[in-house]
Amino acid sequence: MQHGLSPEQVLVGGFPGMRDMSDVLIEWAAPLLEPLKDASMQGFQNAVSLASFIWNAASRPERTAPEVAAAIVQRLREIDASLGDGLLPMIEQLVTGRRRDYATDPRRIWKAEVLERGSVRWVDVVPAAPRSTREGAARSS
């Protein structure tokens, strides 16, 4: 899933002093991803895409966690009416966790892709960050 990159953002490979974004995404989204680790490749990719969307939405402070979660569930229902309120508590938990545990992480997710070789799967994430944040980090390192 790709998200629009605004002129204020820049794609980043590594970010000085921060863990790899793929590792962060897997750790943070474990409540969503862990039950689906043995799902089909497409099913797991869909879960990773949803996690990426939630990560990006949660980084916007204009709304409370319940408001963000409700907006995401509404958007999901527009895509597939069978997606119901069962996702709401998990999404709200992820939004709250993003804001609590990763509040200082300025990165957004530009692209997150599940790759597979044999029986091994991994997630490759291309992060983006506000230009000013990335440039400030580069000057301080």
N, C-alpha and C positions, 0 to 999 in steps of 0.2 A: 504494500500500500504506500503510495507516495502522497505527500502533502505539499501544498503550495509553499514555495520558498519566497518570502517577502524580500524586498530590497534591503531590509535591515538585517537579514540573516545571511550567514555564510556556512557552507558545508565544512565540516571539520572531520579530520581523521582522528588523531589523538587530541586530547585536551589536557594540557599540563596539569598535573596534580589530581586528575580524576580517573576513576576506574573505567575500563572499557565499557562503552554504552551497551554492548550486547550482554555483558555480564550483569549490568545494572538492571536491564529490562527483564532478564530471566529471573533474577532474584526478586525484584519488586512484583512482578506479575505471577509469581509461583502459585497463588491461590487459583488463578484462572488457567494457567498452563499445565500445572502438574497433573490434574485429572485427565488431561488430553494428550499426555506424552506418547501414548500408544495409538492415538487416532490416526486416520489417514493423513497423508502429506497435506492434502488440501484442507482438511479439518484443522490441523495444527497451524497451518499458515493463516487460516481465518482467525484463529485465536490470537496469534501473534499480531496480526493486523489490528484486531480489536484492542489489544493491549497498547499498541502504539498510539492509536486514536485516543484512548483514555489518558495515556501519559501526556500527550500534547494538550488535550482539553483541560486537564487538571493543572497545567502550568499557568493557566490564565486565572488571575485572582478575582475577577469581577463578580463571580458567583460563588455561593457556598457549595460545599461538597454535595449536599442533597440536590441542589439545583442543577449542578453539572451532571450528576448521575441520572437524574430524571430526563434531562435534555438528551443524553446519550441513548437512554432506553427508548425515548420517543423516536429518535433518528433510526435506531435499529428496527423499530416496528414499521417504519416507513419502507424499509428494505424488505422485511419479512414479518408479516403480521403475527406469526406464531411465536415470535420472541416476546416473552411476557415479563411480568414483574419479578420472576425468579432471578433475573440477572441484577436487579436493582441493588440489593444489599451488597453483592460482590463488587459491583462497579463503585458504589459509594465507599466501600472499604478501600479499594484501590486509589480512588481520588484522595481520600483522607491520608492514606499512607504516602502517597506521592508528596503531598503538601507537608506532612510531618517529617518523614525520613529523608526526603530528597529536596527539601525546600531551597537549598543553596545550589542545586544543579540547574544551570541555565539552559541546558541542552534540550532541544526538541528532536523528534525522530523524523527524519526525511524519508527513510526507507528502511524496512525491516523484512528480511527475507529468510525463509527456512531453507536450508541446504541439507542434502542427504547424500551419503556415500555408504553403500551397503546398509548396515543396520544402525549407523551413526548419523544423528541429526544435530545440527547446530543452527544458531540464529546469527545472521550477519546484519548489523545495524549501521546505517549511515546517519550520523547525527548532524544536526545543524544547531547553531547558536547565534544569539544576537551578535552582530558585527562588533559592537563596542566591547562586549564581554570577551570575545575571542582575541581582539587586538590588545585589550588590557592584560590578559593572561600571557600573551606572547611577549609583551614588554617586561613583565615581572619575572619571566623565567630566564 
